[in-house]
Amino acid sequence: IGKLSATIRETERKIQERDEAARQMELELADARRDVGGLIDEITETGRAVKEQEDAYWRLQESQRKLADEFDTQTFERRHTIVELEEVGALERPGPPAPLIDRLEGQAVEARTCARSVC
């Protein structure tokens, strides 16, 4: 009977150790689940921020395209006005420096190049 009692006590001790190990693992699992939940929240927030930045980028691209188009339209209108004024003699062509129309065209190309290089 003494050997049986010793075996029972040893088995009970092993069961208690395993129960304690299981409780410890459950605590670690709960911590890991909390960590994963936090990471999921962080990933979701980062995804939202990236989406907002992409949307802002495309809005800026569209705005820049509209500005470049508007600039081109205004430059064309100015060139047309200068040509008309030169045709009726109301505007004399400048001498050695490039004619006003050529200077405006150069400025327009320069502005478009600058605007596009900002991208």
C-alpha positions, 0 to 999 in steps of 0.5 A, a space after each residue: 500500500 505504501 508504494 501505491 500511495 507514493 505512486 498516487 502522490 507522484 501522479 497527483 503532483 504531475 497533474 498539478 504541474 501540468 494544470 499549472 503549465 496549462 494555466 500559464 499557457 492560457 495566460 500566454 495565449 490570452 496575451 498573444 491574442 491581445 497582441 494580435 488584436 492590437 496588430 490588426 487594429 494597427 494594420 487597419 489604421 495604416 491601411 486607412 492612412 495609406 488609402 487617404 494618402 493615395 486619394 490625396 495624391 490622385 486629387 493633387 495629380 488631377 489638380 496639377 493637370 487642370 492647372 497645366 491645362 488652364 495655363 496652356 489655354 491662357 498661354 494660347 489665348 495670350 499668343 493669339 491676342 499678341 498675333 492679332 495685335 501684331 497683325 493690326 499693327 497695334 503691337 510692334 515686334 521687339 527688336 533683337 530679343 525674342 518676340 514677345 510671343 516666343 518669350 511667352 511660349 518659352 515661359 509656358 514650356 518652362 512652367 509646364 516642365 517645372 510643374 511636371 518635375 514636381 511630381 
